[in-house]
Amino acid sequence: MSLAALTLCDAAGKLRAGEISSVELTEAVFERITATDERIHAYLTLDREAALDQARRADARLRGKDGNSALLGIPIALKDNFLTRGLRTTCASRALRRSR
């Protein structure tokens, strides 16, 4: 089974057990997006470098005493209607598009 196909609970359990890393999980999700998004068009903006940076930080926290959050290390996607510093926000609308 692909890491990108894990359920939330399974991914969290494997992260906590040290069976997988957040970086591995995040890479698997980006591979899945690359393989499928041309067909389904689910993503407007991707920030691979920031996601991998956050995954590395999550892995460090998971190895330490600060890694007890249930969702720590789990990659997520957000709807394009949140203003995010340094990222394009369009709300999927030309009228509402905002640049960096």
C-alpha positions in Angstrom: 0.0 0.0 0.0 1.3 3.5 -0.9 2.0 5.8 2.0 -0.4 8.3 0.4 -3.2 5.8 0.6 -2.9 5.3 4.4 -5.8 6.4 6.6 -5.2 9.3 8.9 -5.1 6.9 11.9 -2.7 4.5 10.2 -0.4 7.3 9.1 -0.4 8.8 12.6 0.3 5.4 14.2 3.2 4.7 11.8 4.7 8.2 12.5 4.5 7.7 16.3 6.0 4.2 16.0 8.9 5.6 13.9 7.9 3.2 11.0 7.7 6.1 8.5 8.8 9.8 8.6 6.8 12.8 7.9 9.2 13.6 5.0 8.5 10.2 3.5 4.8 10.7 3.9 4.9 14.2 2.4 7.0 13.0 -0.6 4.4 10.2 -1.2 1.6 12.7 -1.2 3.4 14.9 -3.7 4.0 11.9 -5.9 0.3 11.0 -5.8 -0.6 14.6 -6.7 1.8 14.5 -9.6 0.3 11.2 -10.8 -3.3 12.3 -10.6 -3.8 16.0 -10.6 -3.6 16.5 -14.3 -6.8 14.4 -14.5 -8.7 15.6 -11.4 -7.5 19.2 -11.0 -7.8 19.3 -7.2 -4.9 21.6 -6.5 -4.3 25.3 -7.5 -1.1 26.0 -5.6 1.5 23.6 -4.3 4.5 24.6 -2.0 6.6 21.5 -2.0 9.7 23.1 -0.3 7.7 24.6 2.6 5.8 21.4 3.0 9.1 19.4 3.2 10.6 21.9 5.5 7.6 21.6 7.9 7.9 17.8 7.5 11.5 17.8 8.6 10.6 20.0 11.6 7.8 17.6 12.5 10.2 14.6 12.3 12.5 16.4 14.7 9.6 17.0 17.1 8.4 13.4 16.8 11.8 12.1 17.8 11.8 14.4 20.9 9.6 15.1 23.8 7.5 17.6 21.9 5.9 15.1 19.5 2.7 14.2 21.2 0.2 16.1 18.9 -2.2 13.7 17.2 -1.8 15.3 13.8 1.9 16.2 13.9 3.6 15.1 10.7 0.4 14.5 8.7 0.4 16.6 5.5 -2.9 18.4 4.8 -4.4 20.4 1.9 -6.2 23.6 2.5 -8.9 25.2 0.4 -7.6 28.2 -1.6 -9.7 30.7 0.3 -7.2 31.3 3.2 -4.8 34.2 2.8 -1.4 32.7 3.4 1.8 34.8 3.6 4.1 34.1 0.6 1.5 32.1 -1.3 -0.8 33.0 -4.1 -4.5 33.0 -3.0 -7.1 33.0 -5.7 -10.3 31.4 -4.2 -10.4 29.8 -7.7 -11.6 33.2 -9.0 -9.9 35.8 -11.1 -11.9 38.5 -9.4 -10.7 37.5 -6.0 -7.1 36.6 -6.9 -4.4 38.0 -4.7 -0.6 37.7 -5.4 2.3 37.3 -3.0 
